[in-house]
Amino acid sequence: MTRNNLRGTPGPKDAHGIIKKNDGSSRSLLAKDLTKVNATEVRANRASFLKPIMMLGQNKNYLDMIPDLGFGSMLSDGFVFRQNFQIRSYEVGSDQAVTIETLMNLLQETSINHLKAIGVWGGGSGLTREMCKIKNLIWVMSKLQVAVDRYPIWDDVIQIDTWKGAYGKIGICSNWTICDAKTSEILLTASCIWLMMNEETRRLSKFPDEVRSELDKHLTNVTLPVVARKWSPRDEMSIVDHVRNGIMPRWSDLDMNQHVNNVKYIGWILESVPHSIVENYELASLTLEYHQECKMESVVQSHTYVMVSNNGKIGDYDLVDCKHALQLETGGSEIMRGWSIWRPKQYGNRLGLE
């Protein structure tokens, strides 16, 4: 199976087809305004501050890269939001590649910053101004699909583009691509469906006219597909169950809306993945379906079902298929289910450290 098959999307460099090409020199208005105050003094101070960093021996021009970090800008007539990030040492795992949780956190960060950039953010995790006025309306993630071509490593600078599209009468679709900021190589594509819910009744809600009015002009028809993967009954007969019991949310797992952050669920899924897979394989694609929320007092059980051959071993060395489920230990109701594909790790120690 090729990388393009794993991603489920065509392989051209401009995956979403709506970002206009530029000369790479555009930066946010805030970054430009800051440097206009006293360009000579700012550059001199920055160069002095970065001398210890340059001693690391990295062949990168930090003076050109850092002004773009932390700021975002709008592209494609205001439909696409772009932001750059530098991968920190505490965001990578033992294999020195960035963790999937870090990438998911950055996707959420750019999604909220997109709402800020278009002037509709009202607070919390993506609440718009009109949602805050009406009250009791929140977003809940329904489905998520992620495909990773290559994982960035420590000190890499990545470029994230995000845009939103309509999804029926009660939801929107968020879309992302992550590229290498230097080469423009596409590293990851992702999309998810957000549904609107009444926080008091815990039921899905249609878009109020006020909310739809403030969002409609910022939505595009170009979206990446979110396809739910189904397993046949025959597949269910060829799996081995790995279980992790007693998972409990912590206060630090709550988001700004006082709910368990969606990214935490991914970490809980990985808790039950066998060590032999985690050590030798990397996550190539992940599809998740969220069924109900997890409360602070909940005790969660994580299941990973690994596809195996008749002799009880992993059936395919090149690709390993897994099915996942998060369930409440009391009652067994399902919080989330998912499907993943794992491939052998693509590289060893790329940093050259002993």
C-alpha positions as CSV (number, residue, x, y, z in Angstrom):
1,M,0.0,0.0,0.0
2,T,1.4,3.4,-1.0
3,R,1.4,6.5,1.1
4,N,-1.2,8.0,-1.1
5,N,-3.5,5.0,-0.4
6,L,-3.0,5.5,3.3
7,R,-3.9,9.2,3.1
8,G,-6.9,8.6,1.0
9,T,-6.2,11.8,-0.9
10,P,-4.3,12.6,-4.1
11,G,-0.6,13.3,-3.9
12,P,-0.1,16.8,-5.3
13,K,1.7,19.4,-3.2
14,D,-1.4,21.7,-2.9
15,A,-3.7,19.1,-1.4
16,H,-6.7,21.2,-0.8
17,G,-6.5,23.2,-4.1
18,I,-7.5,26.5,-2.7
19,I,-4.3,28.1,-1.4
20,K,-2.8,30.6,-3.8
21,K,0.9,30.4,-4.4
22,N,3.0,33.1,-3.0
23,D,6.7,34.0,-3.0
24,G,7.1,32.9,0.6
25,S,7.8,36.4,1.9
26,S,4.4,37.1,3.4
27,R,4.2,37.5,7.1
28,S,1.5,38.5,9.6
29,L,0.7,42.1,10.0
30,L,1.6,42.0,13.6
31,A,5.1,40.7,12.8
32,K,5.6,43.5,10.2
33,D,4.4,46.2,12.6
34,L,6.7,45.0,15.4
35,T,9.8,45.2,13.1
36,K,8.8,48.6,11.8
37,V,9.4,50.2,15.2
38,N,13.1,50.1,14.9
39,A,14.2,47.4,12.5
40,T,17.9,47.8,13.1
41,E,17.6,47.7,16.9
42,V,15.2,44.7,16.9
43,R,17.4,42.7,14.5
44,A,20.5,43.4,16.6
45,N,18.8,42.4,19.8
46,R,17.4,39.3,18.3
47,A,20.8,38.3,16.9
48,S,22.4,38.7,20.3
49,F,19.7,36.7,21.9
50,L,20.0,33.8,19.4
51,K,23.8,33.4,19.6
52,P,23.6,30.4,22.1
53,I,21.1,28.8,19.8
54,M,23.3,29.1,16.8
55,M,26.0,27.3,18.7
56,L,24.0,24.1,18.4
57,G,25.5,23.7,14.9
58,Q,22.2,23.6,13.1
59,N,22.4,24.9,9.5
60,K,19.2,26.9,9.7
61,N,18.7,30.6,9.4
62,Y,16.8,31.3,12.6
63,L,16.8,35.1,12.0
64,D,14.5,34.5,9.0
65,M,12.4,31.8,10.6
66,I,11.6,33.0,14.0
67,P,9.5,36.1,13.0
68,D,7.0,33.8,11.4
69,L,6.7,31.6,14.5
70,G,3.7,32.1,16.7
71,F,1.9,34.4,14.3
72,G,-0.7,33.5,11.7
73,S,-2.0,34.9,8.5
74,M,-5.0,34.6,6.2
75,L,-4.7,33.2,2.7
76,S,-7.0,32.5,-0.3
77,D,-9.2,35.5,0.1
78,G,-9.6,34.9,3.8
79,F,-10.7,31.3,3.8
80,V,-7.4,29.6,4.8
81,F,-5.5,30.4,8.0
82,R,-1.7,29.5,8.1
83,Q,0.6,29.3,11.1
84,N,4.1,28.0,11.7
85,F,5.4,26.1,14.7
86,Q,8.9,24.9,15.8
87,I,8.9,21.4,17.3
88,R,10.2,21.6,20.9
89,S,12.4,18.9,22.6
90,Y,9.5,18.1,25.0
91,E,7.1,17.4,22.1
92,V,9.0,14.4,20.7
93,G,9.1,10.8,21.9
94,S,11.9,8.3,22.5
95,D,12.3,7.9,18.7
96,Q,12.9,11.7,18.5
97,A,9.8,12.1,16.3
98,V,7.0,14.4,17.3
99,T,4.2,12.6,19.1
100,I,0.7,12.2,17.5
101,E,-0.8,14.0,20.6
102,T,1.4,17.0,19.9
103,L,0.3,17.2,16.3
104,M,-3.3,17.0,17.4
105,N,-2.9,19.7,19.9
106,L,-1.4,22.0,17.2
107,L,-4.3,21.3,15.0
108,Q,-6.7,22.4,17.7
109,E,-4.6,25.5,18.4
110,T,-4.7,26.6,14.7
111,S,-8.4,25.9,14.5
112,I,-9.1,28.3,17.4
113,N,-6.6,30.9,16.1
114,H,-8.4,30.7,12.8
115,L,-11.6,31.8,14.5
116,K,-9.7,34.6,16.2
117,A,-8.2,35.8,12.9
118,I,-11.6,36.1,11.2
119,G,-13.0,37.9,14.3
120,V,-15.7,35.5,15.4
121,W,-14.0,33.8,18.4
122,G,-16.0,34.4,21.6
123,G,-14.1,32.2,24.2
124,G,-13.6,28.7,25.2
125,S,-12.6,25.9,22.8
126,G,-13.9,27.4,19.6
127,L,-17.1,29.1,20.8
128,T,-18.1,32.0,18.5
129,R,-19.4,35.3,19.7
130,E,-23.0,34.5,18.8
131,M,-22.8,31.1,20.6
132,C,-21.7,32.9,23.7
133,K,-24.6,35.3,23.5
134,I,-27.2,32.5,23.1
135,K,-25.4,30.5,25.8
136,N,-25.4,26.7,26.4
137,L,-24.1,26.0,22.9
138,I,-20.8,24.1,22.5
139,W,-19.0,22.1,19.8
140,V,-18.5,18.4,20.1
141,M,-16.2,16.3,17.9
142,S,-18.1,13.6,16.0
143,K,-15.5,12.1,13.7
144,L,-11.7,12.6,13.1
145,Q,-9.5,11.3,10.4
146,V,-5.7,11.7,10.3
147,A,-3.1,10.5,7.8
148,V,0.6,11.0,8.4
149,D,3.2,10.7,5.6
150,R,6.2,11.6,7.7
151,Y,6.7,12.7,11.3
152,P,8.7,15.9,12.0
153,I,11.5,15.8,14.5
154,W,12.9,18.1,17.1
155,D,13.7,21.6,15.9
156,D,11.8,21.2,12.6
157,V,9.6,24.1,11.6
158,I,6.2,23.0,10.3
159,Q,3.5,25.0,8.5
160,I,-0.2,24.3,9.3
161,D,-3.0,25.4,7.0
162,T,-6.6,25.1,8.2
163,W,-10.0,26.0,6.7
164,K,-13.6,25.2,7.5
165,G,-16.6,24.0,5.5
166,A,-20.3,23.4,6.2
167,Y,-21.5,20.0,7.3
168,G,-25.3,19.7,7.1
169,K,-27.5,21.8,9.4
170,I,-25.8,21.1,12.7
171,G,-22.1,20.9,12.0
172,I,-18.9,22.2,10.3
173,C,-15.9,20.3,8.9
174,S,-12.4,21.5,9.9
175,N,-9.6,20.6,7.6
176,W,-5.8,20.8,8.0
177,T,-2.6,20.1,6.2
178,I,0.8,20.1,7.8
179,C,3.9,20.8,5.6
180,D,7.6,21.1,6.1
181,A,8.0,24.9,6.2
182,K,11.3,24.6,4.3
183,T,10.5,22.1,1.6
184,S,6.7,22.4,1.4
185,E,6.5,18.6,1.7
186,I,3.1,17.5,2.9
187,L,3.5,15.7,6.2
188,L,0.0,15.2,7.4
189,T,-3.6,15.7,6.3
190,A,-6.6,15.7,8.7
191,S,-10.2,16.5,8.9
192,C,-12.9,16.4,11.5
193,I,-16.6,17.0,11.9
194,W,-17.8,19.2,14.7
195,L,-21.5,19.1,15.8
196,M,-23.3,21.8,17.8
197,M,-24.8,20.6,21.1
198,N,-26.9,22.2,23.9
199,E,-24.8,21.9,27.0
200,E,-27.8,21.7,29.3
201,T,-29.9,19.2,27.5
202,R,-26.9,17.2,26.1
203,R,-28.6,17.0,22.8
204,L,-27.5,18.0,19.3
205,S,-28.7,21.5,18.2
206,K,-29.3,23.1,14.9
207,F,-27.4,26.2,14.0
208,P,-29.2,29.3,15.2
209,D,-29.6,31.8,12.4
210,E,-27.2,34.2,14.2
211,V,-24.4,31.6,14.4
212,R,-24.9,30.5,10.8
213,S,-24.8,34.1,9.6
214,E,-21.5,34.9,11.3
215,L,-19.8,31.7,10.0
216,D,-21.3,31.3,6.5
217,K,-19.1,33.8,4.8
218,H,-16.0,32.1,6.2
219,L,-16.8,28.6,5.0
220,T,-15.6,27.0,1.8
221,N,-16.9,24.1,-0.2
222,V,-13.4,22.5,-0.5
223,T,-13.2,19.8,2.3
224,L,-11.1,16.7,2.9
225,P,-13.2,13.6,3.1
226,V,-13.9,12.0,6.5
227,V,-14.6,8.3,5.8
228,A,-15.6,5.9,8.5
229,R,-13.8,2.6,8.2
230,K,-15.8,-0.5,8.7
231,W,-14.7,-4.0,9.6
232,S,-16.5,-7.1,8.3
233,P,-17.7,-9.9,10.6
234,R,-14.9,-12.0,9.1
235,D,-12.3,-9.5,10.4
236,E,-13.8,-9.7,13.9
237,M,-12.9,-13.4,14.1
238,S,-9.2,-12.7,13.5
239,I,-8.3,-10.3,16.3
240,V,-6.5,-10.4,19.6
241,D,-7.8,-8.0,22.4
242,H,-5.3,-6.0,24.5
243,V,-6.9,-4.1,27.4
244,R,-5.8,-1.3,29.7
245,N,-8.1,-0.9,32.7
246,G,-8.5,1.9,35.3
247,I,-8.0,5.0,33.2
248,M,-9.3,8.0,35.0
249,P,-9.4,11.7,33.8
250,R,-7.3,14.2,35.6
251,W,-8.0,17.9,36.1
252,S,-5.3,18.7,33.6
253,D,-7.2,16.6,31.0
254,L,-10.1,19.2,30.9
255,D,-10.3,21.8,28.2
256,M,-11.6,25.4,28.4
257,N,-15.2,24.1,28.2
258,Q,-14.6,21.9,31.2
259,H,-14.7,18.7,29.2
260,V,-12.1,16.0,28.7
261,N,-10.0,17.2,25.7
262,N,-10.4,15.2,22.5
263,V,-6.6,14.7,22.3
264,K,-6.6,12.9,25.7
265,Y,-8.8,10.1,24.1
266,I,-6.0,9.4,21.6
267,G,-3.5,9.0,24.4
268,W,-5.9,6.6,26.2
269,I,-6.2,4.6,23.0
270,L,-2.4,4.2,22.7
271,E,-2.3,3.0,26.3
272,S,-3.6,-0.4,25.1
273,V,-1.5,-0.7,22.0
274,P,1.0,-3.6,22.5
275,H,4.6,-2.4,23.1
276,S,5.9,-4.6,20.2
277,I,3.8,-2.4,17.9
278,V,4.7,1.0,19.5
279,E,8.4,0.2,19.5
280,N,8.7,-1.0,15.9
281,Y,5.9,0.7,14.1
282,E,4.5,4.3,13.7
283,L,0.9,5.4,13.3
284,A,0.2,6.0,9.6
285,S,-3.5,6.7,9.8
286,L,-6.2,7.0,12.4
287,T,-10.0,7.3,12.2
288,L,-12.1,8.0,15.3
289,E,-15.8,8.2,16.0
290,Y,-16.9,9.8,19.2
291,H,-20.1,8.4,20.7
292,Q,-20.5,10.1,24.2
293,E,-18.6,12.3,26.5
294,C,-16.3,11.2,29.4
295,K,-17.0,12.8,32.8
296,M,-14.5,13.7,35.4
297,E,-15.5,10.8,37.7
298,S,-15.6,8.2,34.9
299,V,-13.3,5.1,34.9
300,V,-12.4,4.1,31.3
301,Q,-11.3,0.9,29.8
302,S,-9.1,1.0,26.6
303,H,-9.2,-1.9,24.1
304,T,-6.9,-2.4,21.1
305,Y,-7.8,-5.3,18.8
306,V,-4.9,-6.3,16.6
307,M,-5.4,-8.1,13.3
308,V,-3.4,-11.4,13.5
309,S,-2.8,-14.4,11.3
310,N,-3.8,-18.0,12.1
311,N,-0.7,-18.7,14.2
312,G,-1.5,-15.7,16.5
313,K,1.2,-13.4,15.1
314,I,0.9,-10.1,13.3
315,G,-0.4,-11.0,9.9
316,D,1.3,-8.3,7.7
317,Y,4.8,-7.0,8.5
318,D,4.4,-4.0,6.2
319,L,1.1,-2.8,7.7
320,V,-0.6,-3.6,11.0
321,D,-4.4,-3.0,11.3
322,C,-5.9,-2.2,14.7
323,K,-9.4,-1.6,16.0
324,H,-9.8,0.5,19.1
325,A,-12.6,1.2,21.7
326,L,-12.9,3.3,24.8
327,Q,-15.6,2.0,27.2
328,L,-16.8,2.9,30.6
329,E,-15.8,0.2,33.1
330,T,-19.2,0.5,34.8
331,G,-21.9,-0.5,32.3
332,G,-19.6,-0.9,29.4
333,S,-21.1,1.8,27.2
334,E,-18.8,3.0,24.4
335,I,-17.2,6.4,24.5
336,M,-15.3,6.2,21.3
337,R,-14.3,3.7,18.7
338,G,-11.5,3.9,16.1
339,W,-9.4,2.2,13.5
340,S,-5.7,2.6,12.8
341,I,-3.0,1.5,10.4
342,W,0.6,1.2,11.5
343,R,3.7,0.9,9.4
344,P,7.4,0.1,10.2
345,K,9.2,3.2,11.5
346,Q,10.7,5.1,8.6
347,Y,14.0,6.2,10.2
348,G,16.2,5.7,13.2
349,N,18.2,8.3,15.0
350,R,18.0,11.3,12.6
351,L,19.6,13.8,15.0
352,G,22.9,12.0,15.0
353,L,23.0,11.9,18.8
354,E,24.7,9.0,20.7
